[in-house]
Amino acid sequence: MERDGQLELYGVLAARLKQAHTRVANAEVPDGTRRELSRRLLAVTAVAKHDLADAVRRLDVLTAELDGLGIPDH
């Protein structure tokens, strides 16, 4: 049962990462800002392979930053 829950969490994280990538790709921000946000998204993706809880935490922080920058969530 635990494995099913973990797979579900991976699915939720994957959907959130996809949404965050879309937000960054469509953001009207300077290129340097977009590169930094993209780099951080890639780091979250890499962390997810080894530490799901840390990846979720990092994505929460990044999502809050995107919200703070006014990057819309379509």
PyRosetta script that sets phi, psi and omega in degrees:
from pyrosetta import init, pose_from_sequence

init()
pose = pose_from_sequence("MERDGQLELYGVLAARLKQAHTRVANAEVPDGTRRELSRRLLAVTAVAKHDLADAVRRLDVLTAELDGLGIPDH")
pose.set_psi(1, -39.6)
pose.set_omega(1, -178.6)
pose.set_phi(2, -59.6)
pose.set_psi(2, -40.5)
pose.set_omega(2, -179.4)
pose.set_phi(3, -62.2)
pose.set_psi(3, -38.8)
pose.set_omega(3, 177.6)
pose.set_phi(4, -62.2)
pose.set_psi(4, -41.1)
pose.set_omega(4, 177.9)
pose.set_phi(5, -64.2)
pose.set_psi(5, -38.4)
pose.set_omega(5, 179.2)
pose.set_phi(6, -68.1)
pose.set_psi(6, -40.5)
pose.set_omega(6, 177.4)
pose.set_phi(7, -63.1)
pose.set_psi(7, -38.4)
pose.set_omega(7, 177.8)
pose.set_phi(8, -64.4)
pose.set_psi(8, -42.2)
pose.set_omega(8, 178.7)
pose.set_phi(9, -63.0)
pose.set_psi(9, -40.8)
pose.set_omega(9, 175.4)
pose.set_phi(10, -59.3)
pose.set_psi(10, -41.3)
pose.set_omega(10, 179.2)
pose.set_phi(11, -62.5)
pose.set_psi(11, -42.9)
pose.set_omega(11, 178.6)
pose.set_phi(12, -64.7)
pose.set_psi(12, -44.4)
pose.set_omega(12, 179.5)
pose.set_phi(13, -62.5)
pose.set_psi(13, -42.7)
pose.set_omega(13, 179.4)
pose.set_phi(14, -60.6)
pose.set_psi(14, -42.4)
pose.set_omega(14, 179.1)
pose.set_phi(15, -65.1)
pose.set_psi(15, -40.8)
pose.set_omega(15, 178.5)
pose.set_phi(16, -66.3)
pose.set_psi(16, -39.5)
pose.set_omega(16, 177.6)
pose.set_phi(17, -63.6)
pose.set_psi(17, -42.4)
pose.set_omega(17, 178.7)
pose.set_phi(18, -60.9)
pose.set_psi(18, -42.8)
pose.set_omega(18, 178.6)
pose.set_phi(19, -64.2)
pose.set_psi(19, -42.3)
pose.set_omega(19, 179.5)
pose.set_phi(20, -65.3)
pose.set_psi(20, -40.3)
pose.set_omega(20, 177.2)
pose.set_phi(21, -61.2)
pose.set_psi(21, -41.1)
pose.set_omega(21, 178.3)
pose.set_phi(22, -63.7)
pose.set_psi(22, -42.6)
pose.set_omega(22, 178.7)
pose.set_phi(23, -60.2)
pose.set_psi(23, -45.7)
pose.set_omega(23, -178.7)
pose.set_phi(24, -66.2)
pose.set_psi(24, -43.5)
pose.set_omega(24, -178.7)
pose.set_phi(25, -61.7)
pose.set_psi(25, -34.3)
pose.set_omega(25, -177.2)
pose.set_phi(26, -95.7)
pose.set_psi(26, -0.7)
pose.set_omega(26, -176.3)
pose.set_phi(27, -69.6)
pose.set_psi(27, 140.3)
pose.set_omega(27, 174.9)
pose.set_phi(28, -94.4)
pose.set_psi(28, 78.7)
pose.set_omega(28, -178.5)
pose.set_phi(29, -132.2)
pose.set_psi(29, 162.3)
pose.set_omega(29, 176.4)
pose.set_phi(30, -59.7)
pose.set_psi(30, 152.6)
pose.set_omega(30, -178.0)
pose.set_phi(31, -56.1)
pose.set_psi(31, -39.4)
pose.set_omega(31, 179.9)
pose.set_phi(32, -62.7)
pose.set_psi(32, -39.2)
pose.set_omega(32, 178.1)
pose.set_phi(33, -66.3)
pose.set_psi(33, -43.6)
pose.set_omega(33, 179.2)
pose.set_phi(34, -61.8)
pose.set_psi(34, -41.7)
pose.set_omega(34, 178.5)
pose.set_phi(35, -62.2)
pose.set_psi(35, -43.0)
pose.set_omega(35, 180.0)
pose.set_phi(36, -64.8)
pose.set_psi(36, -44.3)
pose.set_omega(36, 178.1)
pose.set_phi(37, -63.8)
pose.set_psi(37, -40.5)
pose.set_omega(37, 177.9)
pose.set_phi(38, -64.4)
pose.set_psi(38, -41.2)
pose.set_omega(38, 178.0)
pose.set_phi(39, -60.7)
pose.set_psi(39, -43.7)
pose.set_omega(39, 179.7)
pose.set_phi(40, -65.9)
pose.set_psi(40, -37.4)
pose.set_omega(40, 176.7)
pose.set_phi(41, -63.7)
pose.set_psi(41, -41.0)
pose.set_omega(41, 177.3)
pose.set_phi(42, -64.1)
pose.set_psi(42, -36.8)
pose.set_omega(42, 178.1)
pose.set_phi(43, -65.2)
pose.set_psi(43, -41.3)
pose.set_omega(43, 177.7)
pose.set_phi(44, -61.5)
pose.set_psi(44, -43.1)
pose.set_omega(44, 179.3)
pose.set_phi(45, -60.7)
pose.set_psi(45, -42.8)
pose.set_omega(45, 179.5)
pose.set_phi(46, -65.9)
pose.set_psi(46, -41.6)
pose.set_omega(46, 179.9)
pose.set_phi(47, -63.9)
pose.set_psi(47, -34.8)
pose.set_omega(47, -178.3)
pose.set_phi(48, -59.4)
pose.set_psi(48, -25.5)
pose.set_omega(48, 180.0)
pose.set_phi(49, -70.2)
pose.set_psi(49, -21.7)
pose.set_omega(49, -173.7)
pose.set_phi(50, -121.1)
pose.set_psi(50, -29.1)
pose.set_omega(50, -174.7)
pose.set_phi(51, -147.2)
pose.set_psi(51, 90.8)
pose.set_omega(51, -175.2)
pose.set_phi(52, -60.6)
pose.set_psi(52, -42.3)
pose.set_omega(52, -178.8)
pose.set_phi(53, -63.2)
pose.set_psi(53, -42.1)
pose.set_omega(53, 178.8)
pose.set_phi(54, -66.6)
pose.set_psi(54, -38.3)
pose.set_omega(54, 178.4)
pose.set_phi(55, -62.6)
pose.set_psi(55, -42.1)
pose.set_omega(55, 178.3)
pose.set_phi(56, -63.4)
pose.set_psi(56, -43.5)
pose.set_omega(56, 179.1)
pose.set_phi(57, -61.1)
pose.set_psi(57, -46.9)
pose.set_omega(57, 179.8)
pose.set_phi(58, -63.0)
pose.set_psi(58, -39.7)
pose.set_omega(58, 179.2)
pose.set_phi(59, -67.7)
pose.set_psi(59, -36.5)
pose.set_omega(59, 175.8)
pose.set_phi(60, -59.3)
pose.set_psi(60, -44.2)
pose.set_omega(60, 179.6)
pose.set_phi(61, -63.9)
pose.set_psi(61, -45.8)
pose.set_omega(61, -179.0)
pose.set_phi(62, -65.3)
pose.set_psi(62, -40.6)
pose.set_omega(62, 178.9)
pose.set_phi(63, -62.6)
pose.set_psi(63, -41.0)
pose.set_omega(63, 177.2)
pose.set_phi(64, -62.3)
pose.set_psi(64, -38.2)
pose.set_omega(64, 177.8)
pose.set_phi(65, -66.2)
pose.set_psi(65, -42.1)
pose.set_omega(65, 176.9)
pose.set_phi(66, -60.0)
pose.set_psi(66, -42.2)
pose.set_omega(66, 176.9)
pose.set_phi(67, -61.0)
pose.set_psi(67, -44.2)
pose.set_omega(67, -179.8)
pose.set_phi(68, -64.1)
pose.set_psi(68, -31.0)
pose.set_omega(68, 177.5)
pose.set_phi(69, -80.1)
pose.set_psi(69, -5.3)
pose.set_omega(69, -179.5)
pose.set_phi(70, 76.7)
pose.set_psi(70, 22.6)
pose.set_omega(70, 179.0)
pose.set_phi(71, -80.7)
pose.set_psi(71, 116.2)
pose.set_omega(71, -173.8)
pose.set_phi(72, -65.1)
pose.set_psi(72, 150.5)
pose.set_omega(72, 177.8)
pose.set_phi(73, -104.9)
pose.set_psi(73, 95.6)
pose.set_omega(73, -176.1)
pose.set_phi(74, -82.8)
pose.dump_pdb("model.pdb")
